[in-house]
């Protein structure tokens, strides 16, 4: 009996706008790939998924298109999302894997019933027998090792690709918070617009992402950084390379950073006094890829006067949390979301 039960796997997924991570029971996080697919324009046939599709992104000919099936943390292209999930799960398959028994998926806290149902349907269509949903801030809190069930206020700020999830968690629920549709992708797009406006230079999404990772700062560093950026001059239409520094990028991304900090303050304003006292004592916890923006912790500390802790390996916090829920379903049943059946 145990042999046959091993043929069916239990999987947890952090289905993100920028990246999708897969956790398999007993193995941990086994896959972290970009949430992107490439397909033939005429036939609709999928030609690449994940890393392979990202290599094609912005370098395709008219016969191939690349699609990011998720936008602002929710499904924008239903068919492409199913292909993405199916393709990434297939990458983790072993020779004796027959199907999926249970699947836990992390979703933004602010999504609608219709959006929840779309996620559940996608999971069922790729073969999951039982599907469970958990909010991303709750999963992130569990993933970084917080006891979400204790009568104590814990503030988590999960800055992903499509959404920034802000939540004050106590007694296994979200006491206050917000799902803000301003996050890593918006910061990347702000950098693209900055280059067009300031330098008449058109740069691609991957180049802007590289700039964000290497020299973007939310707080003035001891020493400013510079890097060479290549793109196409909008006036001459010729390829061009120019040097940029971290000070100009910091100024360019100030608006989305400010929006995130304003939302943190708003959530603190509506938090109950006793929970506020806990947060003052414990500080807030940063997770998600956005937590890696240099100086963001210092900037939030300056604006809120709270201690700010960047979680260990913030990129995988939600995936590890959904995995923890998967491995202890009975313990965390109260944090799972119910979805209406229509």
C-alpha positions as CSV (number, residue, x, y, z in Angstrom):
1,X,0.0,0.0,0.0
2,X,2.8,2.4,0.9
3,X,4.5,1.8,-2.4
4,X,1.4,2.9,-4.3
5,X,0.9,5.9,-2.1
6,X,4.4,7.0,-2.9
7,X,3.5,7.1,-6.6
8,X,1.3,10.1,-5.8
9,X,3.1,13.3,-4.6
10,X,2.2,16.1,-2.3
11,X,3.2,19.5,-3.8
12,X,3.2,23.1,-2.5
13,X,3.5,26.0,-5.0
14,X,4.3,29.6,-4.6
15,X,2.7,30.8,-7.9
16,X,4.3,34.2,-8.3
17,X,4.1,37.0,-10.9
18,X,7.9,36.9,-11.5
19,X,8.8,33.3,-10.3
20,X,7.1,30.1,-9.4
21,X,8.6,27.9,-6.7
22,X,7.7,24.2,-6.1
23,X,8.1,22.4,-2.8
24,X,7.7,18.6,-2.7
25,X,6.9,16.8,0.6
26,X,10.1,15.2,2.0
27,X,12.4,17.0,-0.5
28,X,11.9,20.7,0.2
29,X,12.0,23.5,-2.5
30,X,13.1,21.6,-5.6
31,X,12.4,24.2,-8.3
32,X,12.5,28.0,-8.7
33,X,11.9,29.3,-12.2
34,X,10.5,32.4,-13.9
35,X,6.7,32.5,-14.4
36,X,6.9,32.8,-18.2
37,X,6.0,30.6,-21.2
38,X,6.9,30.9,-24.9
39,X,4.5,29.7,-27.6
40,X,4.1,29.6,-31.3
41,X,1.9,32.5,-32.4
42,X,0.0,30.5,-35.1
43,X,-0.4,27.1,-33.6
44,X,-0.4,28.0,-29.9
45,X,2.1,25.2,-29.2
46,X,4.2,25.8,-26.1
47,X,7.9,25.8,-27.0
48,X,9.5,26.7,-23.7
49,X,8.7,27.2,-20.0
50,X,10.5,28.9,-17.2
51,X,14.3,29.5,-17.6
52,X,14.2,28.5,-21.3
53,X,11.3,30.9,-22.0
54,X,13.0,33.7,-20.2
55,X,16.1,33.4,-22.4
56,X,13.8,34.0,-25.4
57,X,11.9,36.9,-23.7
58,X,12.3,40.2,-25.7
59,X,14.5,38.3,-28.3
60,X,11.8,36.5,-30.3
61,X,10.8,36.7,-33.9
62,X,7.1,37.4,-34.9
63,X,6.4,33.6,-35.0
64,X,7.0,33.2,-31.2
65,X,5.5,35.1,-28.3
66,X,6.4,35.1,-24.7
67,X,3.7,35.4,-22.1
68,X,3.7,36.1,-18.3
69,X,0.5,34.4,-17.4
70,X,0.2,36.1,-14.0
71,X,-0.2,39.8,-13.3
72,X,-0.4,41.5,-9.9
73,X,-0.3,38.1,-8.3
74,X,-3.4,36.8,-10.1
75,X,-4.1,34.7,-13.2
76,X,-4.2,36.9,-16.3
77,X,-4.0,34.1,-18.9
78,X,-5.8,31.0,-17.7
79,X,-4.6,28.6,-20.4
80,X,-0.9,29.8,-20.2
81,X,-1.1,29.4,-16.4
82,X,-2.1,25.8,-16.6
83,X,0.6,25.1,-19.1
84,X,3.1,26.8,-16.8
85,X,2.1,24.8,-13.8
86,X,2.0,21.6,-15.7
87,X,5.3,22.2,-17.4
88,X,7.1,23.1,-14.1
89,X,5.6,20.2,-12.3
90,X,6.8,17.9,-15.1
91,X,10.3,19.2,-14.6
92,X,10.2,17.8,-11.0
93,X,8.8,14.4,-12.0
94,X,10.6,11.2,-11.2
95,X,10.4,8.0,-13.2
96,X,7.7,6.6,-10.8
97,X,5.5,9.7,-10.3
98,X,2.0,9.0,-11.4
99,X,0.0,12.0,-10.1
100,X,-0.6,14.7,-7.4
101,X,-2.5,13.8,-4.3
102,X,-2.5,17.2,-2.4
103,X,-1.5,20.6,-3.5
104,X,-1.1,23.7,-1.4
105,X,-0.9,27.1,-3.2
106,X,0.0,30.5,-1.9
107,X,-2.2,33.3,-3.1
108,X,-2.4,37.1,-2.5
109,X,-4.5,38.1,0.5
110,X,-6.6,40.6,-1.5
111,X,-7.8,38.4,-4.4
112,X,-11.5,37.9,-5.2
113,X,-13.6,34.7,-5.0
114,X,-13.5,34.5,-8.8
115,X,-9.6,34.8,-8.8
116,X,-9.4,32.2,-6.0
117,X,-11.6,29.8,-8.1
118,X,-9.4,30.3,-11.1
119,X,-6.3,29.2,-9.1
120,X,-8.2,26.2,-7.7
121,X,-9.5,25.2,-11.2
122,X,-6.0,25.4,-12.6
123,X,-4.6,23.1,-9.9
124,X,-7.4,20.6,-10.5
125,X,-6.9,20.7,-14.2
126,X,-3.2,19.7,-13.9
127,X,-4.3,16.7,-11.8
128,X,-4.4,17.7,-8.1
129,X,-6.9,15.6,-6.2
130,X,-7.1,17.9,-3.2
131,X,-6.3,21.6,-3.4
132,X,-5.7,24.0,-0.5
133,X,-5.1,27.7,-0.6
134,X,-3.2,29.8,1.9
135,X,-2.5,33.6,1.8
136,X,1.1,34.6,0.9
137,X,1.7,36.7,4.1
138,X,0.6,33.8,6.3
139,X,2.8,31.4,4.3
140,X,5.7,33.8,4.5
141,X,5.3,34.1,8.3
142,X,5.2,30.3,8.6
143,X,8.2,30.0,6.2
144,X,10.4,32.3,8.3
145,X,9.6,30.4,11.5
146,X,7.1,32.6,13.2
147,X,4.5,31.0,15.4
148,X,1.4,32.3,13.7
149,X,-1.0,30.7,16.2
150,X,0.3,32.5,19.4
151,X,-1.6,35.4,20.8
152,X,1.1,37.8,19.7
153,X,1.3,40.4,16.9
154,X,3.7,39.6,14.1
155,X,4.0,42.0,11.2
156,X,5.1,40.6,7.9
157,X,5.8,42.5,4.7
158,X,6.2,40.2,1.7
159,X,7.3,42.2,-1.4
160,X,6.9,39.9,-4.4
161,X,6.8,40.6,-8.1
162,X,3.2,41.5,-8.5
163,X,2.0,42.4,-5.0
164,X,3.3,43.6,-1.7
165,X,1.5,41.7,1.1
166,X,1.3,43.5,4.4
167,X,-0.2,41.7,7.3
168,X,-0.3,41.8,11.1
169,X,-0.8,38.1,12.1
170,X,-2.2,36.9,15.5
171,X,-3.9,33.7,16.6
172,X,-3.7,32.1,13.2
173,X,-5.4,35.0,11.3
174,X,-4.7,38.3,9.7
175,X,-5.7,41.1,12.2
176,X,-5.0,43.9,9.8
177,X,-3.2,44.4,6.5
178,X,-3.3,45.2,2.8
179,X,-2.6,43.6,-0.5
180,X,-0.9,46.3,-2.5
181,X,-0.5,45.9,-6.3
182,X,2.8,47.8,-6.2
183,X,5.9,45.5,-6.0
184,X,9.0,44.3,-7.8
185,X,7.6,44.5,-11.3
186,X,6.5,48.1,-10.8
187,X,10.0,49.0,-9.6
188,X,11.5,47.3,-12.7
189,X,9.0,49.2,-15.0
190,X,9.9,52.5,-13.2
191,X,13.5,51.9,-14.1
192,X,12.6,51.3,-17.8
193,X,10.6,54.6,-17.9
194,X,13.4,56.5,-16.2
195,X,15.9,55.4,-18.9
196,X,13.6,56.5,-21.6
197,X,12.9,59.9,-20.0
198,X,16.3,60.8,-18.6
199,X,18.6,59.3,-21.3
200,X,16.4,58.7,-24.4
201,X,17.5,55.1,-24.0
202,X,15.2,52.1,-24.5
203,X,16.2,49.2,-22.3
204,X,14.6,45.7,-21.9
205,X,12.9,44.2,-18.9
206,X,15.9,41.9,-18.2
207,X,18.4,44.8,-18.3
208,X,16.2,46.9,-15.9
209,X,16.0,43.9,-13.6
210,X,19.8,43.7,-13.6
211,X,20.0,47.4,-12.7
212,X,17.5,46.8,-9.9
213,X,19.5,43.9,-8.5
214,X,23.0,45.5,-8.8
215,X,22.7,49.2,-8.0
216,X,19.1,50.0,-6.9
217,X,19.0,51.4,-3.4
218,X,16.2,52.6,-1.2
219,X,18.5,54.4,1.3
220,X,21.7,56.4,0.7
221,X,24.7,54.0,0.9
222,X,28.1,54.9,2.3
223,X,29.4,54.7,-1.3
224,X,27.4,55.1,-4.5
225,X,27.6,52.4,-7.1
226,X,27.8,52.7,-10.9
227,X,27.3,50.3,-13.8
228,X,27.3,50.3,-17.6
229,X,23.9,49.8,-19.2
230,X,23.2,49.0,-22.9
231,X,20.1,49.8,-24.9
232,X,18.8,51.5,-28.0
233,X,19.0,55.3,-28.4
234,X,15.5,56.6,-29.1
235,X,16.8,59.6,-31.2
236,X,19.5,57.9,-33.3
237,X,17.9,54.4,-33.2
238,X,21.5,53.0,-32.7
239,X,22.7,50.7,-29.9
240,X,24.3,52.7,-27.1
241,X,26.0,52.1,-23.7
242,X,26.1,54.6,-20.9
243,X,27.1,54.7,-17.2
244,X,24.5,55.2,-14.5
245,X,24.8,55.5,-10.8
246,X,22.8,54.3,-7.8
247,X,21.8,57.9,-6.8
248,X,19.8,58.5,-10.0
249,X,18.1,55.0,-9.7
250,X,17.3,55.7,-6.1
251,X,15.5,58.9,-7.1
252,X,13.7,57.1,-9.9
253,X,12.3,54.3,-7.7
254,X,11.4,56.6,-4.8
255,X,7.7,56.6,-5.8
256,X,6.9,52.8,-5.6
257,X,9.1,52.5,-2.5
258,X,7.2,55.4,-0.9
259,X,3.8,53.7,-1.8
260,X,4.9,50.5,-0.1
261,X,6.0,52.4,3.1
262,X,2.8,54.4,3.1
263,X,0.8,51.1,3.0
264,X,2.9,49.8,6.0
265,X,2.0,52.9,7.9
266,X,-1.7,52.6,7.0
267,X,-1.8,49.0,8.3
268,X,-0.1,50.1,11.5
269,X,-2.7,52.9,12.0
270,X,-5.6,50.3,12.1
271,X,-3.7,47.8,14.2
272,X,-5.1,47.2,17.8
273,X,-3.0,48.8,20.5
274,X,-1.9,45.6,22.1
275,X,-0.8,44.2,18.8
276,X,1.0,47.5,18.1
277,X,2.9,47.0,21.3
278,X,4.0,43.5,20.2
279,X,5.2,44.9,16.8
280,X,7.2,47.7,18.6
281,X,8.8,45.0,20.7
282,X,9.5,42.5,17.8
283,X,9.8,44.7,14.8
284,X,8.5,43.8,11.3
285,X,9.8,41.0,9.0
286,X,10.6,41.5,5.4
287,X,10.2,38.6,2.9
288,X,10.0,38.2,-0.9
289,X,12.5,39.3,-3.6
290,X,11.8,43.0,-2.9
291,X,13.4,42.5,0.6
292,X,16.7,42.3,-1.2
293,X,16.7,45.9,-2.5
294,X,19.7,47.5,-0.8
295,X,18.8,49.8,2.1
296,X,15.1,49.0,2.1
297,X,15.2,47.9,5.8
298,X,17.0,51.1,6.8
299,X,14.4,53.2,4.8
300,X,11.4,51.5,6.5
301,X,13.2,51.8,9.9
302,X,13.7,55.6,9.3
303,X,10.0,56.1,8.4
304,X,8.3,53.8,11.0
305,X,10.9,53.7,13.8
306,X,10.4,50.0,14.0
307,X,13.2,47.3,13.9
308,X,13.2,45.7,10.5
309,X,14.4,42.1,10.0
310,X,15.2,40.7,6.6
311,X,14.2,37.0,6.7
312,X,16.8,34.4,5.8
313,X,16.5,33.5,2.1
314,X,13.5,35.9,1.6
315,X,12.9,34.6,-2.0
316,X,11.8,31.2,-0.8
317,X,9.9,32.2,2.4
318,X,6.4,31.7,0.9
319,X,7.4,28.4,-0.8
320,X,8.9,27.1,2.5
321,X,5.7,28.3,4.3
322,X,3.3,26.5,1.9
323,X,5.5,23.5,2.2
324,X,5.3,23.6,6.0
325,X,1.5,23.8,5.7
326,X,1.5,20.9,3.3
327,X,3.5,18.7,5.7
328,X,1.4,19.7,8.7
329,X,-2.1,20.0,7.2
330,X,-4.0,19.3,10.4
331,X,-1.9,21.7,12.5
332,X,-2.5,24.6,10.0
333,X,-6.0,23.7,8.8
334,X,-7.4,26.9,10.5
335,X,-5.2,29.1,8.3
336,X,-6.3,27.6,5.0
337,X,-8.8,29.5,2.9
338,X,-12.2,28.2,2.0
339,X,-13.3,28.8,-1.6
340,X,-16.9,28.8,-2.7
341,X,-18.1,26.3,-5.2
342,X,-20.3,27.6,-8.0
